[in-house]
Amino acid sequence: MQVIIFAAWDSEVVSIPPLTQSPKPLAVILKRQKMRLLLLIVLTTFSLADSKAKGDCMNRHFKEDKIELNLCQSYYSYNETTTLIFKARTKVLNDYIKEKILNGQLKDKKLVINIMEQSMTYEHLFVKQNENGYEIDFSGYPTIQKLTAIVDNFTKSDWKQFIVGLNGLSETVCKNQIEKFYDSISVSKPRQMSLDKFIVWSSGQLHIDYINDSLKYFLDSFPLKVNITSSPLPVQIKDRYLFFDNQTIFVLQGQEIIKTFKIEPIEDDIKMFQEYYNIYIYDKWVNLCYPEEENWIYTYSYDKNKFYKNTEK
């Protein structure tokens, strides 16, 4: 399921074309009722004692041979591309750990990583291990360099656990201590790891590849000049793709952007606007609805390559 967030202004407003018959959906990309949405909200604490660490999570779980990674993003700022980058980092880190185990540098134990978006918790970092495995708890999103540096730290004979964030220290003091820890384990040191290109998401001929700890769009084997900056992921209608970038929707056909459209916020207060559109794909239309399918706000016509706003709403 994709969660789709838009916040935009200055949209093109045109009259609604007559629709004599409601099109039958070929694929429902996203359909969410409010009760179903509540089932996606996971109250996650990641073993943190402070009540500030509790909140509404969009929780994603990735599992490889030697690693499990739990990612908690705020329900209100969920970003699918953040999910994809950590899906890829889990694979890269798993390969890194397996090589360390194979070379006898690391004990053969599973690593569990818990990551919570910074806005949902206090500043903290827990690095610990026992006879059953390794465990790391992060506030904020760690880079692949930080992840591999901590794995290297587990290989040291003089390894010591590191726990900052439960002792009543200020955010500033915690940040300083965490940065000193990273300096002590040489985060900036170059490390040999497999960062070969691989696909993390695809739809038809369009796919997102992980390259050098970043994400890139490709159409077949051709890279696209479209940045991956935010949710949601593209949707496909026939031979076209709709890309969503904060305030703007781009329509791509082949290598060319053939239409650009800006949308308006649902709420009057743009600062508080974090609403979700449900997207439905039909034979010749793409509908952006809120909150349900019958209440469409915008629609895209494939035949006319044009967006329409429902002026009756």
C-alpha positions in Angstrom: 0.0 0.0 0.0 1.2 3.5 -0.9 0.5 6.5 1.2 0.3 9.6 -1.0 0.9 13.1 0.3 0.4 16.3 -1.6 0.8 19.9 -0.6 0.6 22.4 -3.4 -0.9 25.5 -4.8 -1.5 27.5 -8.1 -3.3 24.6 -9.8 -4.8 24.8 -13.2 -8.6 24.9 -13.0 -10.6 23.9 -16.0 -14.2 22.9 -16.6 -15.2 19.3 -16.0 -15.7 17.2 -19.2 -19.0 15.4 -19.4 -18.8 11.8 -18.2 -21.7 9.7 -19.5 -20.5 6.6 -17.9 -18.3 5.9 -14.9 -15.2 4.0 -16.0 -14.5 0.6 -14.5 -11.2 0.5 -12.7 -8.5 -1.7 -14.2 -6.3 -1.5 -11.1 -6.9 0.2 -7.8 -3.5 1.6 -6.7 -4.7 2.8 -3.4 -7.9 2.4 -1.5 -8.2 3.4 2.1 -11.0 3.8 4.4 -10.4 5.6 7.7 -10.8 2.4 9.7 -8.4 0.5 7.5 -5.9 3.4 7.8 -6.0 3.1 11.6 -4.8 -0.5 11.2 -1.6 0.7 9.5 -0.7 3.0 12.5 1.7 1.0 14.7 2.5 2.4 18.1 6.2 1.7 18.3 8.6 2.4 21.1 11.7 0.4 20.0 12.4 -0.3 23.7 12.6 3.4 24.5 11.5 4.4 28.0 10.5 8.0 27.5 6.9 8.7 26.4 8.2 11.0 23.7 9.3 8.0 21.8 5.7 6.8 21.3 3.8 8.0 18.3 2.0 7.0 15.1 4.4 5.0 13.0 4.3 3.8 9.4 6.4 0.8 10.3 8.4 -1.2 7.7 10.3 -4.4 8.3 13.2 -5.7 6.2 14.7 -9.1 6.8 17.9 -10.7 5.3 20.0 -13.7 6.4 21.9 -11.9 9.0 19.9 -8.8 9.6 16.5 -7.5 10.5 15.8 -3.8 10.1 12.7 -2.0 11.6 12.0 1.4 10.2 9.5 3.8 11.8 8.5 6.9 9.9 6.0 9.4 11.1 2.5 8.7 9.7 2.3 12.4 8.9 5.5 12.6 6.9 5.8 9.1 5.5 8.1 8.9 2.4 8.2 5.8 0.2 11.6 6.7 -1.1 13.0 6.6 2.4 11.6 3.1 2.7 13.3 2.1 -0.5 16.7 3.4 0.5 16.6 1.4 3.8 15.4 -1.6 2.0 18.5 -1.4 -0.2 20.8 -0.6 2.7 19.5 -3.7 4.5 20.7 -5.8 1.6 24.1 -4.1 1.3 24.7 -4.3 5.1 23.7 -8.0 5.1 26.3 -8.7 2.4 28.9 -6.8 4.4 28.1 -8.7 7.6 28.2 -12.1 5.8 31.7 -11.3 4.5 32.9 -10.3 8.0 31.5 -13.6 9.4 33.1 -15.6 6.5 36.5 -14.0 7.2 36.2 -14.8 10.9 36.1 -11.1 11.9 32.5 -11.2 13.3 30.7 -13.8 15.4 27.8 -15.4 13.5 24.9 -13.7 15.2 21.9 -11.8 13.8 21.9 -8.0 13.9 18.6 -6.2 14.7 18.4 -2.5 13.8 15.6 -0.2 15.0 15.4 3.2 13.3 12.9 5.9 14.4 12.4 9.2 12.6 14.0 12.0 14.6 10.8 14.0 14.9 9.1 11.1 16.8 11.7 10.6 19.5 14.5 12.1 21.6 18.1 12.0 20.6 19.6 8.6 21.3 21.8 5.8 20.1 22.0 2.3 21.7 24.7 -0.1 20.5 24.8 -3.4 22.4 25.1 -7.2 22.0 24.6 -10.4 23.9 25.1 -14.1 23.2 22.1 -14.1 21.0 22.8 -11.2 18.7 23.7 -7.6 18.1 21.3 -4.6 18.4 21.4 -1.0 17.4 18.7 1.6 18.1 18.9 4.9 16.2 17.1 8.3 16.4 17.1 9.7 12.8 18.2 8.0 9.6 21.8 6.6 9.7 23.9 6.6 6.5 25.4 3.4 5.2 28.7 4.7 6.4 27.5 4.8 10.0 25.9 1.4 9.8 29.0 -0.3 8.5 31.2 1.5 11.0 29.1 0.2 13.9 29.4 -3.3 12.4 33.2 -2.9 12.3 33.1 -1.8 15.9 31.5 -5.1 16.9 34.6 -6.9 15.5 37.0 -5.2 18.0 38.3 -7.2 21.0 37.9 -4.2 23.2 34.3 -3.5 22.1 32.1 -1.7 24.6 28.4 -1.0 24.5 27.3 2.5 23.9 24.0 3.8 25.3 23.1 7.5 25.2 19.6 8.9 25.5 18.2 7.4 28.7 20.2 9.3 31.3 18.4 12.7 31.3 21.0 14.5 29.3 20.0 17.4 27.0 19.6 16.9 23.3 22.7 18.9 22.6 24.8 16.9 25.0 23.5 13.6 23.6 24.3 14.8 20.0 27.8 15.7 21.0 28.4 12.3 22.7 27.0 10.5 19.7 29.2 12.4 17.3 32.3 11.6 19.5 31.3 7.9 19.3 31.1 8.1 15.5 34.5 9.8 15.4 36.0 7.1 17.7 34.8 4.3 15.3 36.1 6.1 12.2 32.8 6.6 10.3 34.5 8.6 7.6 37.0 5.7 6.9 36.5 4.2 3.4 35.1 0.7 3.6 35.0 -2.1 1.0 31.4 -3.0 0.4 29.3 -4.1 -2.5 27.4 -1.1 -3.9 26.6 -2.6 -7.2 23.4 -1.4 -8.9 20.3 -3.3 -8.3 16.5 -2.8 -8.7 14.5 -1.9 -5.6 11.2 -1.1 -7.2 9.6 -1.6 -10.7 6.4 -1.0 -12.6 6.3 -2.1 -16.2 9.4 -0.7 -17.9 10.0 1.8 -15.2 12.3 0.9 -12.3 14.2 2.5 -9.4 17.8 1.3 -9.0 20.0 1.6 -5.9 23.4 3.1 -7.0 26.1 4.2 -4.6 23.7 4.6 -1.8 21.2 6.7 -3.8 18.1 6.0 -5.9 17.7 6.6 -9.6 14.9 6.2 -12.1 15.4 4.1 -15.2 13.1 3.4 -18.2 14.4 0.1 -19.4 18.1 0.7 -19.4 17.9 4.5 -19.9 18.3 6.8 -16.9 15.6 9.5 -16.5 16.3 13.1 -15.6 13.7 12.9 -12.8 14.8 13.3 -9.3 13.5 10.9 -6.6 12.7 13.4 -3.8 9.4 12.4 -2.2 6.4 10.1 -1.9 4.5 8.6 -3.6 5.9 6.3 -6.2 4.8 6.7 -9.8 1.6 5.2 -11.2 1.2 3.8 -14.7 -1.6 4.3 -17.2 -1.0 2.6 -20.5 2.4 3.8 -21.8 2.6 6.8 -19.5 3.7 7.3 -15.9 2.5 9.9 -13.4 5.3 11.2 -11.1 4.5 13.0 -7.9 6.9 15.5 -6.4 5.5 17.5 -3.5 3.4 20.2 -5.2 3.6 18.9 -8.8 2.5 16.0 -10.9 4.6 15.1 -14.0 3.3 13.0 -16.9 6.1 11.0 -18.6 5.8 9.3 -22.0 9.0 7.7 -23.2 11.8 10.0 -22.2 9.7 13.2 -22.4 7.6 15.0 -19.8 4.4 15.8 -21.7 2.4 17.4 -19.0 3.1 19.3 -15.7 0.3 20.1 -13.2 0.2 21.7 -9.7 -2.5 20.9 -7.2 -4.0 22.7 -4.3 -4.2 21.8 -0.6 -7.5 20.4 0.7 -7.2 22.4 3.9 -7.1 26.2 4.2 -4.1 26.1 6.4 -1.2 25.1 4.2 1.2 24.7 7.2 -1.1 22.0 8.7 -1.9 20.3 5.4 -0.8 16.7 5.4 -3.8 15.0 3.8 -3.8 11.9 1.6 -5.2 11.3 -1.8 -6.4 7.9 -2.9 -5.4 7.1 -6.4 -7.5 5.0 -8.8 -6.4 3.9 -12.3 -9.0 3.4 -15.0 -8.8 2.6 -18.7 -8.4 6.3 -19.8 -8.4 8.2 -16.5 -6.5 8.5 -13.3 -8.5 9.8 -10.4 -7.2 11.5 -7.2 -9.9 11.1 -4.6 -10.4 12.2 -1.0 -11.4 10.5 1.1 -13.2 7.8 -1.0 -13.3 6.7 -4.6 -16.6 8.5 -5.3 -15.3 11.8 -4.1 -12.7 12.7 -6.8 -10.8 15.9 -6.5 -8.6 15.8 -9.6 -8.7 13.5 -12.7 -6.3 13.0 -15.5 -7.5 12.2 -19.0 -5.2 10.0 -21.0 -6.9 10.9 -24.4 -6.6 14.6 -23.9 -3.4 14.6 -21.8 -5.2 17.0 -19.4 -5.9 17.4 -15.7 -9.3 18.5 -14.5 -10.4 19.8 -11.1 -13.8 18.9 -9.7 -15.2 22.5 -9.3 -18.3 21.1 -7.5 -16.2 20.2 -4.4 
